[in-house]
Amino acid sequence: MSKKNRNKNRALTAPHDDASRKAPRVLFIVGDADLGYTEGKILRLAQRVKTDGFNVRVLTHDEETLKNAKDLMLDARRLTIESPGVTVAERLRCTDEMIRETADLTIPGSDLLLWKVLAMDDFLSSLQLFGALPACSLDEAEAIVVPIICVDNNTRNTCGLYVWAVSEARRKGIPVIGLEVSPLGNKNTLSHLPADHYAVKGRWSQKVLTREGLAEPSQVSILPWEESYCLWAGRDDYTEAYLQHEAKARELLNLPTDAFTVLIPHHVAFLWEARQILAALAKTQLPLHVVIRVEASTSRRQFPEREIVLQSYGKEINALPHVVIDERVGIGLLLQLADLIVAPFAGTATERAILCHKPTIICQALGQEGWQADSLYWEPQPEKIPALICEWMKEGRLTRRRLAQVIQAAIDRVARAAA
């Protein structure tokens, strides 16, 4: 059953809402190291941003990245990152000058001199890129997306491309979105290029950036599961299926892309729990979209499970803004689509939710209590669910932003500052 949502939801992709508005140009900077680390999936993230209404161009130094981008029907351009050359004498003279200029600088929090860490390795090696400036301009871009340089994505030409792109963007006042590919948290924070906003894979990375003083909390957004997946190594069948079928699933369920969605995996043995969960969700006073997952093949006496839900929870369903009783979309897709799972029992959905780091509450009368994993909490008392949800929202556990939203917000900030 679907009831018209009483709270109007803004569409995610503002560029699509105004036909007269030109789609903002976003440059996606991708080096060979990041293509290899993600097994090509980073380009599918660029493809998602394009689908969300942006004019996306991929800039790369790498022939394979160029080919893969064009295979995905992305506008792409290959830039040359080559140095005209530096003599041995010039390299030694530059290194000597660097040591003299930084002789009294120490690593924060220690007595270790900066030049002892950088001069004979990172600085000296970086001179191999001296003068390697691409013949390209960023003038047409309204934002750029650049992977954060870390341990696993710092090949010479990749670093040259990223440093040039960020430097040009800074010079021209173009907002920079730093994208986590290689995991944050290692000691090489000096290599992280400055960005106006960071899009990361999880709460750990968010805390690293704020703890190290690289960003304010408001400058860091956590990507949803499926977009973080595009930045991981390896592949997962569940997530691959979701990326392929998300749009169709949302159409079937009448769920906008920015709808905060709660999934309730239903079971006929836990009718009391399901009723209490629905009542508790209504007390949050939030514009929730609730999906109750039932099985078409399940029945008790002459009643199919869908009918049992309708007859048992009519009052509770009517108290919520938007409820869908679904038996068409698979549970594996539903749990990835949901922002929060509230289940009356532990089973397939909750076990998979742990692997997906989906915030999950299991509410079962006389059941367990407390954390089972970083994202899964047992709460036997349904009246505590509203406070738990509010607490998680304050902690940022339920906050995920699509990369397209992050980019649009950065562009809007620049526009407001210029007004």
C-alpha positions as CSV (number, residue, x, y, z in Angstrom):
1,M,0.0,0.0,0.0
2,S,1.3,3.4,-0.9
3,K,0.0,6.7,0.6
4,K,0.8,10.0,-1.0
5,N,3.6,11.7,0.9
6,R,2.4,14.7,2.9
7,N,5.8,16.2,2.9
8,K,7.0,17.4,-0.5
9,N,10.5,16.2,-1.2
10,R,13.0,18.2,-3.2
11,A,14.5,16.3,-6.1
12,L,18.2,15.6,-5.7
13,T,19.2,16.9,-9.1
14,A,18.5,20.6,-9.2
15,P,19.9,20.9,-12.7
16,H,17.1,18.7,-14.0
17,D,14.4,20.7,-12.2
18,D,15.0,23.9,-14.2
19,A,15.0,23.1,-17.9
20,S,16.3,26.5,-18.7
21,R,19.3,26.1,-16.5
22,K,22.5,24.8,-18.0
23,A,23.9,21.7,-16.3
24,P,27.0,22.6,-14.2
25,R,30.3,21.4,-15.6
26,V,32.1,19.1,-13.3
27,L,35.7,17.9,-13.9
28,F,36.4,14.4,-12.6
29,I,40.2,14.0,-12.3
30,V,41.2,10.4,-12.4
31,G,44.8,9.0,-12.5
32,D,46.0,5.5,-13.4
33,A,46.5,4.6,-9.7
34,D,42.9,5.3,-8.8
35,L,41.6,3.4,-11.8
36,G,43.6,0.4,-10.8
37,Y,42.8,0.6,-7.0
38,T,39.0,0.7,-7.7
39,E,39.2,-1.8,-10.6
40,G,37.6,0.9,-12.8
41,K,34.6,1.5,-10.5
42,I,35.6,5.2,-9.9
43,L,34.4,6.0,-13.4
44,R,31.0,4.6,-12.6
45,L,30.8,7.1,-9.8
46,A,31.4,9.8,-12.4
47,Q,28.7,8.2,-14.4
48,R,26.3,8.5,-11.5
49,V,27.0,12.2,-11.1
50,K,26.3,12.6,-14.8
51,T,23.0,10.7,-14.3
52,D,22.2,13.1,-11.5
53,G,22.1,16.0,-13.9
54,F,25.7,17.3,-14.2
55,N,27.8,17.9,-17.3
56,V,30.8,15.6,-16.4
57,R,34.2,15.5,-18.1
58,V,36.9,13.1,-17.0
59,L,40.5,14.4,-17.2
60,T,43.3,11.8,-17.0
61,H,46.9,11.3,-18.0
62,D,46.3,7.6,-18.7
63,E,45.3,5.9,-22.0
64,E,43.4,3.0,-20.3
65,T,41.4,5.4,-18.1
66,L,40.5,7.4,-21.2
67,K,39.3,4.3,-23.0
68,N,37.3,3.0,-20.0
69,A,35.6,6.4,-19.6
70,K,34.6,6.5,-23.2
71,D,33.3,3.0,-22.9
72,L,30.9,4.3,-20.3
73,M,29.8,7.1,-22.6
74,L,31.6,9.8,-20.5
75,D,33.2,12.9,-22.0
76,A,36.9,12.3,-21.4
77,R,40.2,14.0,-22.3
78,R,43.8,12.8,-21.9
79,L,46.4,15.3,-20.7
80,T,50.2,14.9,-21.1
81,I,52.1,15.0,-17.8
82,E,55.8,15.2,-18.9
83,S,58.7,17.3,-17.5
84,P,61.0,19.0,-20.0
85,G,63.8,17.6,-17.7
86,V,65.9,18.8,-14.8
87,T,69.7,18.3,-14.6
88,V,71.3,16.6,-11.6
89,A,73.0,19.9,-10.6
90,E,69.6,21.7,-10.7
91,R,68.0,19.0,-8.5
92,L,70.8,19.2,-5.9
93,R,70.6,23.0,-5.9
94,C,66.9,23.0,-5.4
95,T,67.1,20.4,-2.6
96,D,69.8,22.4,-0.8
97,E,67.6,25.5,-1.0
98,M,64.6,23.6,0.4
99,I,66.7,22.4,3.3
100,R,67.9,25.9,4.1
101,E,64.4,27.5,3.8
102,T,62.8,24.8,6.2
103,A,65.8,24.3,8.5
104,D,63.8,25.5,11.6
105,L,60.5,23.8,10.8
106,T,59.5,20.7,12.8
107,I,56.7,18.1,12.4
108,P,53.8,19.3,14.6
109,G,53.8,17.4,17.9
110,S,57.4,16.3,17.6
111,D,61.0,17.5,17.5
112,L,61.5,15.9,14.0
113,L,62.8,18.4,11.4
114,L,60.6,18.6,8.3
115,W,63.5,18.6,5.9
116,K,64.7,15.3,7.3
117,V,61.5,13.6,6.3
118,L,60.9,15.3,2.9
119,A,64.1,16.6,1.4
120,M,65.9,13.5,0.1
121,D,62.8,11.5,-0.9
122,D,59.5,13.2,-1.5
123,F,60.8,16.7,-2.4
124,L,63.7,15.4,-4.6
125,S,61.5,12.9,-6.4
126,S,58.8,15.6,-7.0
127,L,61.4,17.5,-9.1
128,Q,60.8,14.9,-11.8
129,L,57.5,16.7,-12.5
130,F,59.1,20.1,-12.7
131,G,57.5,22.0,-15.6
132,A,55.0,19.2,-16.3
133,L,52.1,21.5,-16.9
134,P,49.2,20.2,-19.1
135,A,48.1,22.4,-21.9
136,C,44.5,22.6,-20.5
137,S,42.3,25.1,-18.7
138,L,39.8,24.7,-15.9
139,D,37.9,27.9,-16.8
140,E,34.8,26.0,-17.9
141,A,34.5,24.0,-14.7
142,E,32.1,24.9,-11.8
143,A,33.7,22.2,-9.6
144,I,36.4,19.6,-9.7
145,V,36.5,16.2,-8.0
146,V,40.0,14.9,-7.1
147,P,41.0,11.8,-5.2
148,I,42.9,12.4,-2.0
149,I,46.6,11.3,-2.5
150,C,47.4,8.5,0.0
151,V,49.5,5.4,0.2
152,D,48.0,3.4,-2.7
153,N,47.3,6.1,-5.3
154,N,50.5,8.2,-5.6
155,T,52.1,7.2,-8.9
156,R,54.3,10.0,-10.3
157,N,51.9,11.1,-13.2
158,T,48.8,10.8,-11.0
159,C,50.4,13.1,-8.4
160,G,51.4,15.5,-11.1
161,L,47.9,15.6,-12.5
162,Y,46.2,16.1,-9.1
163,V,48.6,18.8,-7.9
164,W,48.2,20.7,-11.1
165,A,44.3,20.4,-11.0
166,V,44.0,21.5,-7.4
167,S,46.5,24.4,-7.9
168,E,44.6,25.6,-11.0
169,A,41.3,25.3,-9.2
170,R,42.6,27.3,-6.2
171,R,43.9,30.0,-8.5
172,K,40.6,30.3,-10.3
173,G,38.3,30.0,-7.3
174,I,36.8,26.7,-8.4
175,P,35.6,24.5,-5.5
176,V,37.5,21.3,-5.0
177,I,35.9,18.1,-3.8
178,G,38.5,15.7,-2.2
179,L,37.5,12.1,-2.8
180,E,38.7,9.3,-0.5
181,V,40.0,6.3,-2.5
182,S,43.0,4.9,-0.7
183,P,41.9,4.7,3.0
184,L,42.7,7.7,5.2
185,G,44.4,7.3,8.6
186,N,48.0,6.6,7.6
187,K,50.8,9.0,8.6
188,N,51.2,10.8,5.3
189,T,48.7,13.5,5.9
190,L,51.1,16.1,4.5
191,S,50.3,14.7,1.1
192,H,46.6,15.5,1.3
193,L,45.9,18.3,-1.1
194,P,43.6,21.1,0.2
195,A,39.9,20.8,-0.7
196,D,36.8,22.9,0.0
197,H,34.9,19.8,0.9
198,Y,35.7,16.1,1.4
199,A,33.6,13.1,0.4
200,V,34.7,10.0,2.3
201,K,33.6,6.4,2.8
202,G,32.8,6.2,6.5
203,R,32.7,7.8,9.9
204,W,36.3,6.8,10.6
205,S,37.7,8.8,7.7
206,Q,35.5,11.7,8.7
207,K,37.0,11.7,12.2
208,V,40.5,11.4,10.8
209,L,40.2,14.6,8.7
210,T,38.7,16.6,11.6
211,R,41.1,15.2,14.2
212,E,44.1,16.0,12.1
213,G,42.9,19.6,11.5
214,L,42.5,19.1,7.8
215,A,38.8,20.0,7.7
216,E,35.9,21.2,9.9
217,P,33.1,18.7,10.5
218,S,30.9,20.7,8.1
219,Q,33.4,20.2,5.3
220,V,33.2,16.4,5.4
221,S,30.4,14.3,4.0
222,I,30.0,10.5,4.1
223,L,29.0,8.9,0.9
224,P,26.2,6.3,0.7
225,W,27.1,2.6,0.6
226,E,26.8,2.2,-3.1
227,E,29.0,5.2,-3.9
228,S,31.6,4.2,-1.4
229,Y,31.7,0.8,-3.1
230,C,32.7,2.6,-6.3
231,L,35.9,3.7,-4.5
232,W,36.8,0.3,-3.0
233,A,39.0,-2.5,-4.2
234,G,37.2,-5.6,-5.4
235,R,33.6,-6.3,-6.4
236,D,30.4,-7.4,-4.7
237,D,27.5,-9.1,-6.4
238,Y,24.8,-7.5,-4.2
239,T,26.1,-4.0,-4.8
240,E,26.6,-4.6,-8.5
241,A,22.9,-5.6,-8.7
242,Y,21.9,-2.5,-6.7
243,L,23.8,-0.1,-9.0
244,Q,22.1,-1.7,-12.0
245,H,18.5,-1.8,-10.6
246,E,18.3,1.1,-8.1
247,A,16.4,3.4,-10.5
248,K,13.8,0.7,-11.3
249,A,13.4,-0.2,-7.6
250,R,12.8,3.4,-6.7
251,E,10.2,3.7,-9.5
252,L,8.4,0.6,-8.2
253,L,8.4,1.8,-4.7
254,N,7.7,5.5,-5.5
255,L,10.8,6.6,-3.5
256,P,12.6,9.8,-4.5
257,T,16.4,9.6,-4.4
258,D,16.6,11.9,-1.4
259,A,13.8,10.1,0.6
260,F,14.9,9.0,4.1
261,T,13.8,5.4,3.9
262,V,13.3,2.9,6.7
263,L,13.0,-0.8,5.9
264,I,11.0,-3.2,8.1
265,P,11.6,-6.9,7.1
266,H,8.3,-8.5,8.1
267,H,7.7,-11.9,9.7
268,V,4.3,-13.3,10.7
269,A,5.8,-14.6,13.9
270,F,6.5,-11.1,15.1
271,L,3.2,-9.2,14.7
272,W,3.4,-7.4,18.0
273,E,6.9,-6.2,17.3
274,A,6.1,-4.9,13.9
275,R,3.1,-2.9,15.2
276,Q,5.2,-1.4,17.9
277,I,7.9,-0.5,15.5
278,L,5.5,1.3,13.2
279,A,4.0,3.2,16.2
280,A,7.5,4.2,17.4
281,L,8.5,5.5,13.9
282,A,5.4,7.7,13.8
283,K,6.4,9.3,17.1
284,T,9.7,10.5,15.6
285,Q,7.6,13.2,13.7
286,L,10.1,12.8,10.8
287,P,9.1,12.7,7.1
288,L,10.0,9.0,6.9
289,H,9.4,6.7,3.9
290,V,8.7,3.2,5.3
291,V,9.0,0.0,3.3
292,I,7.5,-3.2,4.8
293,R,8.9,-6.2,3.1
294,V,6.6,-9.2,2.8
295,E,6.7,-12.5,1.0
296,A,4.2,-13.2,-1.7
297,S,4.3,-16.9,-1.0
298,T,3.7,-16.6,2.8
299,S,0.1,-17.0,4.2
300,R,-1.6,-17.9,7.5
301,R,-4.9,-19.7,7.2
302,Q,-6.5,-18.0,4.1
303,F,-4.7,-14.7,4.5
304,P,-1.5,-13.8,2.5
305,E,1.1,-11.8,4.4
306,R,0.3,-8.6,2.6
307,E,-3.3,-8.8,3.9
308,I,-2.2,-9.6,7.4
309,V,-0.1,-6.4,7.4
310,L,-3.0,-4.3,6.1
311,Q,-5.5,-5.8,8.6
312,S,-3.1,-5.7,11.6
313,Y,-1.4,-2.3,11.3
314,G,-3.9,-0.1,9.6
315,K,-3.9,2.6,12.3
316,E,-0.1,2.6,12.6
317,I,0.3,2.8,8.8
318,N,-2.1,5.7,8.5
319,A,-0.1,7.6,11.1
320,L,3.0,7.6,8.9
321,P,3.6,10.0,5.9
322,H,4.4,7.2,3.4
323,V,4.3,3.5,3.7
324,V,4.9,0.9,1.0
325,I,4.1,-2.8,1.5
326,D,6.3,-4.5,-1.0
327,E,6.7,-8.1,-2.3
328,R,8.4,-7.4,-5.6
329,V,11.9,-6.0,-4.8
330,G,14.4,-8.4,-3.3
331,I,15.5,-7.9,0.3
332,G,19.1,-7.6,-0.9
333,L,18.2,-4.5,-3.0
334,L,15.9,-3.1,-0.3
335,L,18.4,-3.1,2.5
336,Q,20.9,-1.2,0.3
337,L,18.2,1.3,-0.7
338,A,17.3,1.9,2.9
339,D,18.9,4.5,5.2
340,L,17.8,2.7,8.3
341,I,16.6,-0.9,9.0
342,V,14.3,-1.6,11.9
343,A,13.7,-5.3,12.2
344,P,11.6,-7.5,14.6
345,F,14.1,-10.3,14.2
346,A,17.7,-11.2,13.2
347,G,17.9,-12.8,9.8
348,T,19.1,-12.4,6.3
349,A,18.5,-8.7,6.1
350,T,20.2,-7.8,9.4
351,E,23.2,-10.0,8.7
352,R,23.8,-8.5,5.3
353,A,23.2,-5.0,6.8
354,I,26.3,-5.5,9.0
355,L,28.4,-6.1,6.0
356,C,26.9,-3.0,4.3
357,H,27.4,-0.9,7.5
358,K,23.7,0.0,7.3
359,P,22.4,1.4,10.6
360,T,20.1,-1.3,12.0
361,I,17.9,-1.7,15.1
362,I,16.5,-5.1,16.0
363,C,13.5,-4.6,18.2
364,Q,12.3,-7.9,19.7
365,A,10.3,-8.4,22.9
366,L,12.5,-10.0,25.6
367,G,15.3,-10.1,23.1
368,Q,19.0,-9.0,23.4
369,E,20.0,-5.4,24.2
370,G,23.0,-3.4,23.1
371,W,25.5,-3.2,20.2
372,Q,26.3,-6.3,18.2
373,A,28.4,-4.5,15.7
374,D,29.3,-0.9,14.9
375,S,26.1,-0.5,13.0
376,L,23.7,-3.0,14.6
377,Y,21.9,-2.4,17.9
378,W,19.4,-4.6,19.8
379,E,16.6,-2.7,21.6
380,P,13.8,-4.8,23.1
381,Q,11.8,-1.8,24.2
382,P,10.1,-0.2,21.1
383,E,9.3,3.0,23.0
384,K,13.1,3.8,23.1
385,I,13.4,3.7,19.2
386,P,12.5,7.4,18.6
387,A,15.2,8.6,21.0
388,L,17.7,6.2,19.5
389,I,17.0,7.5,16.0
390,C,17.4,11.1,17.1
391,E,20.6,10.2,18.9
392,W,22.0,8.5,15.8
393,M,21.0,11.5,13.7
394,K,22.9,13.8,16.0
395,E,26.0,11.5,15.9
396,G,25.9,11.4,12.1
397,R,25.2,7.7,11.8
398,L,22.2,8.3,9.6
399,T,23.7,11.1,7.4
400,R,24.8,10.1,4.0
401,R,25.1,12.5,1.0
402,R,25.4,11.5,-2.6
403,L,28.4,12.9,-4.4
404,A,26.1,14.9,-6.7
405,Q,24.6,16.6,-3.6
406,V,28.1,17.4,-2.3
407,I,29.1,18.9,-5.6
408,Q,25.9,21.0,-5.9
409,A,26.3,22.3,-2.4
410,A,29.9,23.4,-3.2
411,I,28.8,25.2,-6.4
412,D,25.9,26.9,-4.5
413,R,28.3,28.2,-1.8
414,V,30.5,29.8,-4.4
415,A,27.5,31.4,-6.0
416,R,26.2,32.8,-2.7
417,A,29.6,34.2,-1.9
418,A,29.8,36.0,-5.3
419,A,26.3,37.4,-5.0
